[in-house]
Amino acid sequence: MKRVRHSRGGTGGKLENESCVLCRSSEDDPALFGDKMRVQEHNLSVHYFCLLTSCGVYQRGKEGEGVLGFLVDDIKRESRRSARLRCCVCKKKGACVGCNVTSCRKMVHFPCGRQHQFISQFTGDFPSYCPDHSPSQSVCVTSDLSLVRSCSVCLDSLDPVLSYHVLKCPSCHGSWFHRDCVQRQAHSAGVFFFRCTLCNNKEEYQEEMKRMGIYMPERDASWELEAHAYSELLEVYSNCDAHFCLDDCGRAHSAQGGWFQVIRCRLCGSRGTHRKCSGLNVDTQDWACPDCAKATDGRASLAASPQVSTRRRSRLPKSPLSSSPPSISCKRPSGSPEELLRALVPPRQLRARLQVEVSQEQALAAAVKLLRGPDFDPARRLSVRFRDHQRAFHGSPWSGDTARKYFFKVLVQQIQDSPLFEGPDGCKNLALDSQALRDDQYFDAGCLLALAVVYGAPHVGFFSPALYQCLFNFPPNRSLSIAHMTPDTHLSRQVLRMAQAESVEQLRDAMAASKDFLEVAGCGRPIGSLQEQGALVEDLVSFLLIARMQLPLQRFREGLQTLGVFEQVQLFPAAFSSVFCQAELQPSAQTLAELFAPDFSPQEERVGRETAAAGYWRHFLFECEAGRSSVSLQDLLRFSTKSERLPAAGLLPPPSISFLHPPGSAPGEEESLFPQSKPDQNVLLLPATSSYQAFKKCMEQAVSHQVHLLL
C-alpha cells in the first residue's frame, strides 16, 4: 500500500545533481518528477514520483522511516529488479514503471514515460498506462470551438484538439490548458486551492485531473507557506502626491487630523494628499486623485461605460451558419450515424424553402454563391432545379427531394476534387492554399459538407485517417506517422528521404538538401547520431499535418459546426468514422428488405395477396443481388427513391411498401400491373400478383424502362 505524502518534510534532503536510483535521471523538477529526496547515510537519491509509480516498491514503514515511509532496503531491491528491465522508449535498462493493463508488457523510466504520453494516476494503487490504454477526454456538445483558444494557465495560444498534451475542464468545457502547465499549477496551488481558473469548479475538476494523471500535493498553496507573504497588504498608503507638498515634515508625514492629514483616493486608494497641499477643506474626506478624476465626472463618481453589444462577433459575417437546433445542447442521441444525423435536421416549421437553379458542372460554385448570400439560413429547406436535366417520367425526376439528393452527391464529389484537398481518391488530406485562405474557402467547404450529410448526401467517404484525427482527435492520443502524409508531394518526399537514411551521413545529406524546409519547420538542429532520426521525422510530420495547417483546420472545423455536425461527431467519433473516411458500400438485399416496411391494406381479403407479394419482393431482392435478374439492387434503389446510394442521414420519410391490386380477374391483367414509385414520399407500390414469375416480369420491365430514361 502506498500513501501520498501529507507534508513537505521527510527524511533526508534534496540533491540537485545526483541521479535517481530508480530512473537513473538527474532531472530535478519537483512539479514534473516530485521532490528529489536524499538519504545521506546510504548515499541514495530518488524522485518522489518514481517511488509512487514503481511496480515493485511499497510503503511498508512509518511516515518518518526511510524516504517518506519507503524503506531503503525496499528501494534498493526495486533498483536491482528494474536493472533487468529495458525501457521501451530509450532502450536502456532500469525501467520500473509498467502499464497497468495485464496483457501489456511496456515498461519505461518515469521521465521517459512523461515524454512519450504515459499517464500515471496518483490515487488508489498509483497505476500507470501506456498511450494505447491511457484514459482520454471527450468534448461536450456545448463547447464553442470557434473561439480562439489559449492555455488558461500560461495564456499561450493552443489548438483546441484534445490530446495527451492538451486537457480541458470537465465542468465549464471552456478552459483549456497544456498538461505541463496544469501540473505546475497543481504543484503550486496544492489540493486546497487547485481549481479551474475559469469556472472556479473544484470537485469535478480535481477528479478529472486525477484521472488524467495530474498530481496534487496534499498541502497548503506555496504562496501561503511563504513567511510574511502578505505583509504589504497590512500597510496603508500615507504619502502626499501633490505637485507641491507644503508640509515641513515631508511627504511621508501624516497627522491625526487637520490640514496635514493624508487622505487617500476613494477610487484607487493608491494615491494620497495633504488637505492643505491640494486646497481642500479641513474636514474633506472625499477626494479623487488626478488619474481617477480623468475617468470620472470630476466628483469621483465612476464614468459611464460605453454600451457594447454582448453578442460575439465573428471574424467573417457568417453568424447564421453556426446556429444549431436548440435540442443539441441538451439532447445526446445515441445509435447509428443515421439516427445521430437525423436528430440534427431542423423541424419542418423552420424549414422555409430556399430555391436555387444550377448546372451540374457548376454545383460547387452555385453552392458557395448561395452560402454567401444575404438570405442564406442552414435551417431553410433547399429546393434545387437543374438546368441540364429537363426530362420527365412520372413527373419531373429533377425536382424536389430527388434533385436535392443528386445536388449534394455532385457537390461532395466536386469538393473532394477541389484544390482544398490533396492525395489519392478516398483518402484526402487538407491542402495548404493561400488563395483559398484569403477567400475563406475552407470554411465554405466545411459548411457545405455539414449541410450535405444532414440533408441527404451519401457518405462523404474521402477523409484520410490523418485528417479525421486532426479534426476530431480519433483515435485519441495517437501520434501521426509518415504513412499519414500525402504521398508524392515535394515535402513528403523530403521527409521520406530523411526517414529512410541508414547512416548519420545520409541523414545529414538529406537535411542539407532540405535546409529551407527544416528552418521553416523549426527542425534545423544539428544531428549527432542516428537515434535522433525518429524524433526529427516525427516533428516534421507533425509540422506538415498540424502546425502549418492550423488556420485551414480551424476554419474547416468552424464550417463543420453548421447545424451542430462537428459537435455531434466529436461526441461519437467512432460511429462517424465510416461516414467520413470509408467509401459507401453498395446496398445489400438484406439492407433493402429491412429498409422498406410493408404497409398492408386494412381489407382482410387483400392481406393474403399482399403478404405473398411482400415475400416475392424479398425473394426478388436476393435474386438481383445474386445476378439472376436483369436489374440490379442499385436500379431498384434508383427506381424507388431516385437515389443511387443511401444518404448518410438515412431516407426521410422512412421508406415503405404499398400494394397495387388488379381491377379484375381477367387473364393477362396481372402482367399489365406494373410497379410504381413516389420518390418524394419514399413509397414503392408493388403489384400484388398471384405468382412470383408474374411479379418478377412486371418488376423487371418497369424498372428497366424507367432507369433507362433516367440515365
C-alpha positions, 0 to 999 in steps of 0.5 A, spaced: 500 500 500 502 506 498 500 513 501 501 520 498 505 524 502 501 529 507 507 534 508 513 537 505 518 534 510 521 527 510 527 524 511 533 526 508 534 532 503 534 534 496 540 533 491 540 537 485 545 533 481 545 526 483 541 521 479 535 517 481 536 510 483 530 508 480 530 512 473 537 513 473 535 521 471 538 527 474 532 531 472 530 535 478 523 538 477 519 537 483 512 539 479 514 534 473 518 528 477 516 530 485 521 532 490 528 529 489 529 526 496 536 524 499 538 519 504 545 521 506 547 515 510 546 510 504 548 515 499 541 514 495 537 519 491 530 518 488 524 522 485 518 522 489 514 520 483 518 514 481 517 511 488 509 512 487 509 509 480 514 503 481 511 496 480 515 493 485 516 498 491 511 499 497 510 503 503 511 498 508 514 503 514 512 509 518 511 516 515 518 518 518 522 511 516 526 511 510 524 516 504 517 518 506 515 511 509 519 507 503 524 503 506 531 503 503 532 496 503 525 496 499 528 501 494 534 498 493 531 491 491 526 495 486 533 498 483 536 491 482 529 488 479 528 494 474 536 493 472 533 487 468 528 491 465 529 495 458 525 501 457 521 501 451 522 508 449 530 509 450 532 502 450 536 502 456 535 498 462 532 500 469 525 501 467 520 500 473 514 503 471 509 498 467 502 499 464 497 497 468 493 493 463 495 485 464 496 483 457 501 489 456 508 488 457 511 496 456 515 498 461 519 505 461 523 510 466 518 515 469 521 521 465 521 517 459 514 515 460 512 523 461 515 524 454 512 519 450 504 520 453 504 515 459 499 517 464 500 515 471 494 516 476 496 518 483 490 515 487 488 508 489 494 503 487 498 509 483 497 505 476 500 507 470 498 506 462 501 506 456 498 511 450 494 505 447 490 504 454 491 511 457 484 514 459 482 520 454 477 526 454 471 527 450 468 534 448 461 536 450 456 538 445 456 545 448 463 547 447 464 553 442 470 551 438 470 557 434 473 561 439 480 562 439 483 558 444 489 559 449 492 555 455 488 558 461 494 557 465 500 560 461 495 564 456 499 561 450 495 560 444 493 552 443 489 548 438 483 546 441 484 538 439 484 534 445 490 530 446 495 527 451 498 534 451 492 538 451 486 537 457 480 541 458 475 542 464 470 537 465 465 542 468 465 549 464 468 545 457 471 552 456 478 552 459 483 549 456 490 548 458 497 544 456 498 538 461 505 541 463 502 547 465 496 544 469 501 540 473 505 546 475 499 549 477 497 543 481 504 543 484 503 550 486 496 551 488 496 544 492 489 540 493 486 546 497 486 551 492 487 547 485 481 549 481 479 551 474 481 558 473 475 559 469 469 556 472 472 556 479 469 548 479 473 544 484 470 537 485 469 535 478 475 538 476 480 535 481 477 528 479 478 529 472 485 531 473 486 525 477 484 521 472 488 524 467 494 523 471 495 530 474 498 530 481 496 534 487 500 535 493 496 534 499 498 541 502 497 548 503 498 553 496 506 555 496 504 562 496 501 561 503 507 557 506 511 563 504 513 567 511 510 574 511 507 573 504 502 578 505 505 583 509 504 589 504 497 588 504 497 590 512 500 597 510 496 603 508 498 608 503 500 615 507 504 619 502 502 626 499 502 626 491 501 633 490 505 637 485 507 641 491 507 638 498 507 644 503 508 640 509 515 641 513 515 634 515 515 631 508 511 627 504 511 621 508 508 625 514 501 624 516 497 627 522 491 625 526 487 630 523 487 637 520 490 640 514 496 635 514 492 629 514 493 624 508 487 622 505 487 617 500 483 616 493 476 613 494 477 610 487 484 607 487 486 608 494 493 608 491 494 615 491 494 620 497 494 628 499 495 633 504 488 637 505 492 643 505 497 641 499 491 640 494 486 646 497 481 642 500 477 643 506 479 641 513 474 636 514 474 633 506 474 626 506 472 625 499 477 626 494 479 623 487 486 623 485 488 626 478 488 619 474 481 617 477 478 624 476 480 623 468 475 617 468 470 620 472 465 626 472 470 630 476 466 628 483 469 621 483 463 618 481 465 612 476 464 614 468 459 611 464 461 605 460 460 605 453 454 600 451 457 594 447 453 589 444 454 582 448 453 578 442 460 575 439 462 577 433 465 573 428 471 574 424 467 573 417 459 575 417 457 568 417 453 568 424 447 564 421 451 558 419 453 556 426 446 556 429 444 549 431 437 546 433 436 548 440 435 540 442 443 539 441 445 542 447 441 538 451 439 532 447 445 526 446 442 521 441 445 515 441 445 509 435 447 509 428 450 515 424 443 515 421 439 516 427 445 521 430 444 525 423 437 525 423 436 528 430 440 534 427 435 536 421 431 542 423 423 541 424 419 542 418 416 549 421 423 552 420 424 549 414 422 555 409 424 553 402 430 556 399 430 555 391 436 555 387 437 553 379 444 550 377 448 546 372 451 540 374 458 542 372 457 548 376 454 545 383 460 547 387 460 554 385 452 555 385 453 552 392 458 557 395 454 563 391 448 561 395 452 560 402 454 567 401 448 570 400 444 575 404 438 570 405 442 564 406 439 560 413 442 552 414 435 551 417 431 553 410 429 547 406 433 547 399 429 546 393 434 545 387 432 545 379 437 543 374 438 546 368 441 540 364 436 535 366 429 537 363 426 530 362 420 527 365 417 520 367 412 520 372 413 527 373 419 531 373 425 526 376 429 533 377 425 536 382 424 536 389 427 531 394 430 527 388 434 533 385 436 535 392 439 528 393 443 528 386 445 536 388 449 534 394 452 527 391 455 532 385 457 537 390 461 532 395 464 529 389 466 536 386 469 538 393 473 532 394 476 534 387 477 541 389 484 544 390 482 544 398 484 537 398 490 533 396 492 525 395 489 519 392 481 518 391 478 516 398 483 518 402 484 526 402 488 530 406 487 538 407 491 542 402 495 548 404 492 554 399 493 561 400 488 563 395 483 559 398 485 562 405 484 569 403 477 567 400 475 563 406 474 557 402 475 552 407 470 554 411 465 554 405 467 547 404 466 545 411 459 548 411 457 545 405 459 538 407 455 539 414 449 541 410 450 535 405 450 529 410 444 532 414 440 533 408 441 527 404 448 526 401 451 519 401 457 518 405 462 523 404 467 517 404 474 521 402 477 523 409 484 520 410 485 517 417 490 523 418 485 528 417 479 525 421 484 525 427 486 532 426 479 534 426 476 530 431 482 527 435 480 519 433 483 515 435 485 519 441 492 520 443 495 517 437 501 520 434 501 521 426 506 517 422 509 518 415 504 513 412 499 519 414 502 524 409 500 525 402 504 521 398 508 524 392 508 531 394 515 535 394 515 535 402 513 528 403 518 526 399 523 530 403 521 527 409 521 520 406 528 521 404 530 523 411 526 517 414 529 512 410 537 514 411 541 508 414 547 512 416 548 519 420 551 521 413 545 520 409 541 523 414 545 529 414 545 529 406 538 529 406 537 535 411 542 539 407 538 538 401 532 540 405 535 546 409 529 551 407 524 546 409 527 544 416 528 552 418 521 553 416 519 547 420 523 549 426 527 542 425 534 545 423 538 542 429 544 539 428 544 531 428 549 527 432 547 520 431 542 516 428 537 515 434 535 522 433 532 520 426 525 518 429 524 524 433 526 529 427 521 525 422 516 525 427 516 533 428 516 534 421 510 530 420 507 533 425 509 540 422 506 538 415 499 535 418 498 540 424 502 546 425 502 549 418 495 547 417 492 550 423 488 556 420 485 551 414 483 546 420 480 551 424 476 554 419 474 547 416 472 545 423 468 552 424 464 550 417 463 543 420 459 546 426 453 548 421 447 545 424 451 542 430 455 536 425 462 537 428 459 537 435 455 531 434 461 527 431 466 529 436 461 526 441 461 519 437 467 519 433 467 512 432 460 511 429 462 517 424 468 514 422 465 510 416 461 516 414 467 520 413 473 516 411 470 509 408 467 509 401 459 507 401 458 500 400 453 498 395 446 496 398 445 489 400 438 485 399 438 484 406 439 492 407 433 493 402 428 488 405 429 491 412 429 498 409 422 498 406 416 496 411 410 493 408 404 497 409 398 492 408 391 494 406 386 494 412 381 489 407 382 482 410 381 479 403 387 483 400 392 481 406 393 474 403 395 477 396 399 482 399 403 478 404 405 473 398 407 479 394 411 482 400 415 475 400 416 475 392 419 482 393 424 479 398 425 473 394 426 478 388 431 482 392 436 476 393 435 474 386 438 481 383 443 481 388 445 474 386 445 476 378 439 472 376 435 478 374 436 483 369 436 489 374 440 490 379 439 492 387 442 499 385 436 500 379 431 498 384 434 503 389 434 508 383 427 506 381 424 507 388 427 513 391 431 516 385 437 515 389 443 511 387 446 510 394 443 511 401 444 518 404 448 518 410 442 521 414 438 515 412 431 516 407 426 521 410 420 519 410 422 512 412 421 508 406 415 503 405 411 498 401 404 499 398 400 494 394 397 495 387 391 490 386 388 488 379 381 491 377 379 484 375 380 477 374 381 477 367 387 473 364 393 477 362 391 483 367 396 481 372 402 482 367 399 489 365 400 491 373 406 494 373 410 497 379 410 504 381 414 509 385 413 516 389 420 518 390 418 524 394 414 520 399 419 514 399 413 509 397 414 503 392 407 500 390 408 493 388 403 489 384 400 484 388 400 478 383 398 471 384 405 468 382 412 470 383 414 469 375 408 474 374 411 479 379 418 478 377 416 480 369 412 486 371 418 488 376 423 487 371 420 491 365 418 497 369 424 498 372 428 497 366 424 502 362 424 507 367 432 507 369 433 507 362 430 514 361 433 516 367 440 515 365 
